[in-house]
């Protein structure tokens, strides 16, 4: 198992785990989520959660954006 990939839980990755996975700051993940760029979901308690697949899809979309 790659230590760079956080252990996923049934609920998905937390915001801080997503930030670590993407190599960005926690505030960047929050901002991307608030702007709708990074799709995840909220738990009943209001915490953000992201799947590895959602994070990978987001990163792939950035690579396809014309510069």
C-alpha positions as CSV (number, residue, x, y, z in Angstrom):
1,X,0.0,0.0,0.0
2,X,1.3,3.5,-0.9
3,X,1.7,5.6,2.2
4,X,0.9,8.7,0.1
5,X,-2.7,7.6,-0.2
6,X,-4.7,8.0,3.0
7,X,-6.6,5.1,4.3
8,X,-10.2,5.6,3.2
9,X,-13.1,5.2,5.5
10,X,-16.7,4.2,4.7
11,X,-17.5,7.9,4.7
12,X,-14.7,9.0,2.4
13,X,-11.7,11.2,3.0
14,X,-11.8,14.2,5.3
15,X,-11.0,17.6,4.1
16,X,-7.5,17.4,5.6
17,X,-6.9,13.9,4.0
18,X,-8.1,15.2,0.7
19,X,-5.7,18.2,1.0
20,X,-2.8,15.8,1.7
21,X,-3.8,13.5,-1.2
22,X,-4.0,16.5,-3.6
23,X,-0.8,18.1,-2.2
24,X,-2.6,21.4,-1.4
25,X,-3.5,23.3,1.7
26,X,-6.7,22.6,3.7
27,X,-8.0,26.1,2.9
28,X,-7.5,25.4,-0.8
29,X,-9.7,22.3,-0.6
30,X,-12.3,24.2,1.3
31,X,-12.3,27.0,-1.3
32,X,-12.5,24.6,-4.2
33,X,-15.4,22.8,-2.5
34,X,-17.2,26.1,-1.7
35,X,-16.8,27.2,-5.3
36,X,-18.2,23.9,-6.6
37,X,-15.0,23.0,-8.4
38,X,-14.3,20.0,-6.1
39,X,-17.4,17.8,-5.7
40,X,-17.9,15.9,-2.5
41,X,-20.7,15.6,0.0
42,X,-21.4,16.6,3.6
43,X,-22.1,14.2,6.4
44,X,-25.2,14.7,8.6
45,X,-22.9,16.6,10.9
46,X,-21.8,19.0,8.2
47,X,-18.3,17.7,7.6
48,X,-17.1,17.4,4.0
49,X,-16.1,14.1,2.6
50,X,-14.5,13.2,-0.7
51,X,-13.8,9.9,-2.5
52,X,-10.5,9.1,-4.1
53,X,-12.4,8.8,-7.4
54,X,-13.8,12.3,-7.0
55,X,-10.4,13.7,-6.2
56,X,-8.8,11.9,-9.2
57,X,-11.6,13.1,-11.5
58,X,-11.0,16.7,-10.3
59,X,-7.3,16.5,-11.0
60,X,-7.9,15.0,-14.4
61,X,-10.2,17.9,-15.3
62,X,-7.5,20.3,-14.4
63,X,-5.1,18.6,-16.7
64,X,-7.6,18.8,-19.6
65,X,-8.2,22.6,-19.1
66,X,-6.6,24.5,-22.0
67,X,-3.9,26.9,-20.9
